Amino acid sequence: MKVTVLLKNDHETVKSLFDRFDKGSARNQNGKKELFNEIQRELLIHSQMELEIFYPALAATSSARATELVATAQREHEAVEKLLHELNAMSPTDKSFESRVHELREDVNRHIQMEEEEIFDEARKNLPEFRLEELGLEMEDRRKILSMLAA
């Protein structure tokens, strides 16, 4: 599976988790915390795979635009991870918990949009098809390891 397809699937998974959170699927505090933990797990695994595999491969191309986009994406990852850390330290009963999760969702959606509209396009322009496939396979293997470690 091409890396862009794999990452797009990840994006859909995370969006679905945020939708469940917003729709109140987790009505009680424990449910909210469990759903947040699931969102956090998905985001951290996704982020680590991108930072270890996809971004370095894209930044290694001769494209100055790719290097610039990767730098922006890495800053966005840092901001999301900081917010995840803050949320992880909060109780779901905290008055600002839900608004901070909403803020997280907005940040993640902005990142997804930039990635799908700009970074993926840059990857398709600068990486051959076979490399996009290889990166997808590398990331699938890495996900298995990260998922076992996160379990």
PyRosetta script that sets phi, psi and omega in degrees:
from pyrosetta import init, pose_from_sequence

init()
pose = pose_from_sequence("MKVTVLLKNDHETVKSLFDRFDKGSARNQNGKKELFNEIQRELLIHSQMELEIFYPALAATSSARATELVATAQREHEAVEKLLHELNAMSPTDKSFESRVHELREDVNRHIQMEEEEIFDEARKNLPEFRLEELGLEMEDRRKILSMLAA")
pose.set_psi(1, 134.2)
pose.set_omega(1, 179.2)
pose.set_phi(2, -62.6)
pose.set_psi(2, 147.4)
pose.set_omega(2, -179.3)
pose.set_phi(3, -57.7)
pose.set_psi(3, -37.7)
pose.set_omega(3, -179.1)
pose.set_phi(4, -66.1)
pose.set_psi(4, -36.1)
pose.set_omega(4, 178.3)
pose.set_phi(5, -70.2)
pose.set_psi(5, -44.8)
pose.set_omega(5, 178.8)
pose.set_phi(6, -57.9)
pose.set_psi(6, -46.7)
pose.set_omega(6, -178.4)
pose.set_phi(7, -67.9)
pose.set_psi(7, -37.6)
pose.set_omega(7, 177.7)
pose.set_phi(8, -62.9)
pose.set_psi(8, -40.3)
pose.set_omega(8, 176.6)
pose.set_phi(9, -61.6)
pose.set_psi(9, -42.2)
pose.set_omega(9, 175.7)
pose.set_phi(10, -58.8)
pose.set_psi(10, -43.6)
pose.set_omega(10, -179.4)
pose.set_phi(11, -59.7)
pose.set_psi(11, -42.7)
pose.set_omega(11, -180.0)
pose.set_phi(12, -64.5)
pose.set_psi(12, -38.6)
pose.set_omega(12, 178.3)
pose.set_phi(13, -61.5)
pose.set_psi(13, -46.6)
pose.set_omega(13, -178.5)
pose.set_phi(14, -66.0)
pose.set_psi(14, -42.4)
pose.set_omega(14, 178.2)
pose.set_phi(15, -59.7)
pose.set_psi(15, -40.7)
pose.set_omega(15, 179.4)
pose.set_phi(16, -63.5)
pose.set_psi(16, -40.8)
pose.set_omega(16, 177.9)
pose.set_phi(17, -64.0)
pose.set_psi(17, -42.9)
pose.set_omega(17, 177.2)
pose.set_phi(18, -63.1)
pose.set_psi(18, -39.2)
pose.set_omega(18, 177.4)
pose.set_phi(19, -60.2)
pose.set_psi(19, -43.8)
pose.set_omega(19, 178.3)
pose.set_phi(20, -61.4)
pose.set_psi(20, -40.6)
pose.set_omega(20, 179.2)
pose.set_phi(21, -63.5)
pose.set_psi(21, -47.0)
pose.set_omega(21, -177.8)
pose.set_phi(22, -67.4)
pose.set_psi(22, -31.9)
pose.set_omega(22, -178.5)
pose.set_phi(23, -80.4)
pose.set_psi(23, -0.1)
pose.set_omega(23, 176.5)
pose.set_phi(24, 77.8)
pose.set_psi(24, 24.2)
pose.set_omega(24, 176.8)
pose.set_phi(25, -56.7)
pose.set_psi(25, -29.5)
pose.set_omega(25, 179.3)
pose.set_phi(26, -105.4)
pose.set_psi(26, 83.3)
pose.set_omega(26, -174.7)
pose.set_phi(27, -72.5)
pose.set_psi(27, -36.4)
pose.set_omega(27, -179.4)
pose.set_phi(28, -92.1)
pose.set_psi(28, 168.2)
pose.set_omega(28, -175.4)
pose.set_phi(29, -63.4)
pose.set_psi(29, -39.6)
pose.set_omega(29, 178.7)
pose.set_phi(30, -64.3)
pose.set_psi(30, -40.1)
pose.set_omega(30, 178.1)
pose.set_phi(31, -63.3)
pose.set_psi(31, -39.9)
pose.set_omega(31, 178.3)
pose.set_phi(32, -63.7)
pose.set_psi(32, -44.1)
pose.set_omega(32, -178.7)
pose.set_phi(33, -65.8)
pose.set_psi(33, -41.8)
pose.set_omega(33, 179.0)
pose.set_phi(34, -62.5)
pose.set_psi(34, -43.0)
pose.set_omega(34, 179.9)
pose.set_phi(35, -67.8)
pose.set_psi(35, -41.0)
pose.set_omega(35, 175.0)
pose.set_phi(36, -59.9)
pose.set_psi(36, -43.4)
pose.set_omega(36, 179.4)
pose.set_phi(37, -59.5)
pose.set_psi(37, -38.1)
pose.set_omega(37, 178.1)
pose.set_phi(38, -67.0)
pose.set_psi(38, -43.1)
pose.set_omega(38, 177.1)
pose.set_phi(39, -60.5)
pose.set_psi(39, -46.9)
pose.set_omega(39, -178.9)
pose.set_phi(40, -60.3)
pose.set_psi(40, -45.5)
pose.set_omega(40, -179.7)
pose.set_phi(41, -59.0)
pose.set_psi(41, -48.4)
pose.set_omega(41, -179.9)
pose.set_phi(42, -61.3)
pose.set_psi(42, -44.6)
pose.set_omega(42, -178.6)
pose.set_phi(43, -65.2)
pose.set_psi(43, -41.4)
pose.set_omega(43, -178.1)
pose.set_phi(44, -68.5)
pose.set_psi(44, -40.2)
pose.set_omega(44, 177.8)
pose.set_phi(45, -65.1)
pose.set_psi(45, -47.4)
pose.set_omega(45, 179.3)
pose.set_phi(46, -58.0)
pose.set_psi(46, -47.5)
pose.set_omega(46, -178.5)
pose.set_phi(47, -61.6)
pose.set_psi(47, -46.8)
pose.set_omega(47, -178.0)
pose.set_phi(48, -62.8)
pose.set_psi(48, -41.0)
pose.set_omega(48, 178.7)
pose.set_phi(49, -62.6)
pose.set_psi(49, -43.5)
pose.set_omega(49, 179.1)
pose.set_phi(50, -64.0)
pose.set_psi(50, -46.2)
pose.set_omega(50, -177.3)
pose.set_phi(51, -66.5)
pose.set_psi(51, -33.4)
pose.set_omega(51, -178.5)
pose.set_phi(52, -84.5)
pose.set_psi(52, -33.8)
pose.set_omega(52, -169.1)
pose.set_phi(53, -119.2)
pose.set_psi(53, -58.3)
pose.set_omega(53, -171.6)
pose.set_phi(54, -70.7)
pose.set_psi(54, -52.1)
pose.set_omega(54, -176.7)
pose.set_phi(55, -62.2)
pose.set_psi(55, -44.6)
pose.set_omega(55, 178.1)
pose.set_phi(56, -60.5)
pose.set_psi(56, -38.8)
pose.set_omega(56, 179.3)
pose.set_phi(57, -64.0)
pose.set_psi(57, -41.2)
pose.set_omega(57, -179.9)
pose.set_phi(58, -71.1)
pose.set_psi(58, -42.1)
pose.set_omega(58, -179.6)
pose.set_phi(59, -65.9)
pose.set_psi(59, -24.5)
pose.set_omega(59, -179.2)
pose.set_phi(60, -77.3)
pose.set_psi(60, -7.9)
pose.set_omega(60, 177.5)
pose.set_phi(61, -74.3)
pose.set_psi(61, 172.5)
pose.set_omega(61, -178.3)
pose.set_phi(62, -82.1)
pose.set_psi(62, 2.4)
pose.set_omega(62, -176.3)
pose.set_phi(63, -80.9)
pose.set_psi(63, 119.4)
pose.set_omega(63, 175.6)
pose.set_phi(64, -66.6)
pose.set_psi(64, -36.0)
pose.set_omega(64, 178.9)
pose.set_phi(65, -62.4)
pose.set_psi(65, -41.1)
pose.set_omega(65, 178.7)
pose.set_phi(66, -61.8)
pose.set_psi(66, -43.5)
pose.set_omega(66, 179.6)
pose.set_phi(67, -61.2)
pose.set_psi(67, -42.7)
pose.set_omega(67, 178.8)
pose.set_phi(68, -64.3)
pose.set_psi(68, -44.9)
pose.set_omega(68, 179.5)
pose.set_phi(69, -63.9)
pose.set_psi(69, -40.7)
pose.set_omega(69, 179.5)
pose.set_phi(70, -63.9)
pose.set_psi(70, -42.2)
pose.set_omega(70, 179.1)
pose.set_phi(71, -61.4)
pose.set_psi(71, -42.4)
pose.set_omega(71, 177.5)
pose.set_phi(72, -63.2)
pose.set_psi(72, -45.5)
pose.set_omega(72, -179.4)
pose.set_phi(73, -62.4)
pose.set_psi(73, -39.2)
pose.set_omega(73, 179.4)
pose.set_phi(74, -64.9)
pose.set_psi(74, -39.1)
pose.set_omega(74, 176.3)
pose.set_phi(75, -63.3)
pose.set_psi(75, -40.5)
pose.set_omega(75, 179.0)
pose.set_phi(76, -64.6)
pose.set_psi(76, -39.6)
pose.set_omega(76, 177.3)
pose.set_phi(77, -61.0)
pose.set_psi(77, -43.3)
pose.set_omega(77, 179.5)
pose.set_phi(78, -61.0)
pose.set_psi(78, -42.4)
pose.set_omega(78, 179.9)
pose.set_phi(79, -64.5)
pose.set_psi(79, -42.5)
pose.set_omega(79, 179.3)
pose.set_phi(80, -65.0)
pose.set_psi(80, -43.1)
pose.set_omega(80, -179.8)
pose.set_phi(81, -64.9)
pose.set_psi(81, -35.6)
pose.set_omega(81, 176.9)
pose.set_phi(82, -63.9)
pose.set_psi(82, -45.2)
pose.set_omega(82, 179.2)
pose.set_phi(83, -65.3)
pose.set_psi(83, -39.3)
pose.set_omega(83, 175.9)
pose.set_phi(84, -59.6)
pose.set_psi(84, -43.4)
pose.set_omega(84, 179.5)
pose.set_phi(85, -61.2)
pose.set_psi(85, -44.1)
pose.set_omega(85, 178.5)
pose.set_phi(86, -62.7)
pose.set_psi(86, -45.0)
pose.set_omega(86, -179.8)
pose.set_phi(87, -65.0)
pose.set_psi(87, -37.4)
pose.set_omega(87, -179.7)
pose.set_phi(88, -62.4)
pose.set_psi(88, -30.6)
pose.set_omega(88, -179.6)
pose.set_phi(89, -82.3)
pose.set_psi(89, -11.0)
pose.set_omega(89, -178.1)
pose.set_phi(90, -90.8)
pose.set_psi(90, 158.3)
pose.set_omega(90, 172.4)
pose.set_phi(91, -92.4)
pose.set_psi(91, 144.8)
pose.set_omega(91, 176.8)
pose.set_phi(92, -63.3)
pose.set_psi(92, -15.2)
pose.set_omega(92, 177.1)
pose.set_phi(93, -81.8)
pose.set_psi(93, -14.0)
pose.set_omega(93, 178.5)
pose.set_phi(94, -59.5)
pose.set_psi(94, 135.1)
pose.set_omega(94, -177.2)
pose.set_phi(95, -56.4)
pose.set_psi(95, -33.5)
pose.set_omega(95, -175.7)
pose.set_phi(96, -93.2)
pose.set_psi(96, 1.3)
pose.set_omega(96, -176.5)
pose.set_phi(97, -58.2)
pose.set_psi(97, -52.1)
pose.set_omega(97, -177.1)
pose.set_phi(98, -65.3)
pose.set_psi(98, -38.0)
pose.set_omega(98, 179.3)
pose.set_phi(99, -68.5)
pose.set_psi(99, -33.0)
pose.set_omega(99, 177.4)
pose.set_phi(100, -71.5)
pose.set_psi(100, -35.8)
pose.set_omega(100, 174.9)
pose.set_phi(101, -64.5)
pose.set_psi(101, -38.8)
pose.set_omega(101, 177.1)
pose.set_phi(102, -63.2)
pose.set_psi(102, -41.4)
pose.set_omega(102, 176.8)
pose.set_phi(103, -61.2)
pose.set_psi(103, -42.1)
pose.set_omega(103, 177.0)
pose.set_phi(104, -59.8)
pose.set_psi(104, -45.3)
pose.set_omega(104, -179.9)
pose.set_phi(105, -59.8)
pose.set_psi(105, -43.8)
pose.set_omega(105, 179.4)
pose.set_phi(106, -61.6)
pose.set_psi(106, -44.6)
pose.set_omega(106, 179.1)
pose.set_phi(107, -62.3)
pose.set_psi(107, -44.4)
pose.set_omega(107, -179.5)
pose.set_phi(108, -65.1)
pose.set_psi(108, -43.3)
pose.set_omega(108, 179.2)
pose.set_phi(109, -62.7)
pose.set_psi(109, -39.6)
pose.set_omega(109, 176.6)
pose.set_phi(110, -61.8)
pose.set_psi(110, -43.6)
pose.set_omega(110, 179.4)
pose.set_phi(111, -63.9)
pose.set_psi(111, -44.3)
pose.set_omega(111, 179.4)
pose.set_phi(112, -59.3)
pose.set_psi(112, -45.4)
pose.set_omega(112, -179.1)
pose.set_phi(113, -61.2)
pose.set_psi(113, -46.3)
pose.set_omega(113, 179.3)
pose.set_phi(114, -62.4)
pose.set_psi(114, -42.2)
pose.set_omega(114, -177.8)
pose.set_phi(115, -65.3)
pose.set_psi(115, -48.7)
pose.set_omega(115, -176.5)
pose.set_phi(116, -69.6)
pose.set_psi(116, -34.3)
pose.set_omega(116, -176.9)
pose.set_phi(117, -87.9)
pose.set_psi(117, -32.0)
pose.set_omega(117, -174.7)
pose.set_phi(118, -114.1)
pose.set_psi(118, -51.8)
pose.set_omega(118, -175.4)
pose.set_phi(119, -67.0)
pose.set_psi(119, -45.1)
pose.set_omega(119, -179.9)
pose.set_phi(120, -61.9)
pose.set_psi(120, -40.3)
pose.set_omega(120, 178.3)
pose.set_phi(121, -61.3)
pose.set_psi(121, -43.7)
pose.set_omega(121, 179.5)
pose.set_phi(122, -65.5)
pose.set_psi(122, -38.7)
pose.set_omega(122, 178.1)
pose.set_phi(123, -63.2)
pose.set_psi(123, -43.7)
pose.set_omega(123, -179.7)
pose.set_phi(124, -64.6)
pose.set_psi(124, -33.0)
pose.set_omega(124, 179.7)
pose.set_phi(125, -74.9)
pose.set_psi(125, -32.1)
pose.set_omega(125, -169.3)
pose.set_phi(126, -111.6)
pose.set_psi(126, -9.7)
pose.set_omega(126, 178.9)
pose.set_phi(127, -120.6)
pose.set_psi(127, 132.1)
pose.set_omega(127, 178.5)
pose.set_phi(128, -65.7)
pose.set_psi(128, 158.3)
pose.set_omega(128, -178.5)
pose.set_phi(129, -51.6)
pose.set_psi(129, -45.3)
pose.set_omega(129, -177.5)
pose.set_phi(130, -62.3)
pose.set_psi(130, -33.1)
pose.set_omega(130, 180.0)
pose.set_phi(131, -71.8)
pose.set_psi(131, -37.8)
pose.set_omega(131, 176.4)
pose.set_phi(132, -61.3)
pose.set_psi(132, -39.1)
pose.set_omega(132, 177.3)
pose.set_phi(133, -66.9)
pose.set_psi(133, -46.0)
pose.set_omega(133, 179.5)
pose.set_phi(134, -58.6)
pose.set_psi(134, -44.6)
pose.set_omega(134, -179.8)
pose.set_phi(135, -62.7)
pose.set_psi(135, -39.3)
pose.set_omega(135, 177.0)
pose.set_phi(136, -60.7)
pose.set_psi(136, -43.6)
pose.set_omega(136, 178.8)
pose.set_phi(137, -65.8)
pose.set_psi(137, -42.5)
pose.set_omega(137, 177.8)
pose.set_phi(138, -59.1)
pose.set_psi(138, -42.6)
pose.set_omega(138, -177.6)
pose.set_phi(139, -70.7)
pose.set_psi(139, -34.5)
pose.set_omega(139, 176.5)
pose.set_phi(140, -62.8)
pose.set_psi(140, -44.0)
pose.set_omega(140, 178.4)
pose.set_phi(141, -63.4)
pose.set_psi(141, -42.6)
pose.set_omega(141, -179.0)
pose.set_phi(142, -65.2)
pose.set_psi(142, -38.3)
pose.set_omega(142, 179.1)
pose.set_phi(143, -60.2)
pose.set_psi(143, -41.7)
pose.set_omega(143, -179.9)
pose.set_phi(144, -58.5)
pose.set_psi(144, -45.1)
pose.set_omega(144, -179.8)
pose.set_phi(145, -65.8)
pose.set_psi(145, -48.6)
pose.set_omega(145, -178.6)
pose.set_phi(146, -63.1)
pose.set_psi(146, -36.7)
pose.set_omega(146, 179.7)
pose.set_phi(147, -66.5)
pose.set_psi(147, -39.4)
pose.set_omega(147, 177.1)
pose.set_phi(148, -64.9)
pose.set_psi(148, -40.4)
pose.set_omega(148, -180.0)
pose.set_phi(149, -68.0)
pose.set_psi(149, -31.8)
pose.set_omega(149, -178.0)
pose.set_phi(150, -83.3)
pose.set_psi(150, -11.7)
pose.set_omega(150, -176.3)
pose.set_phi(151, -72.8)
pose.dump_pdb("model.pdb")
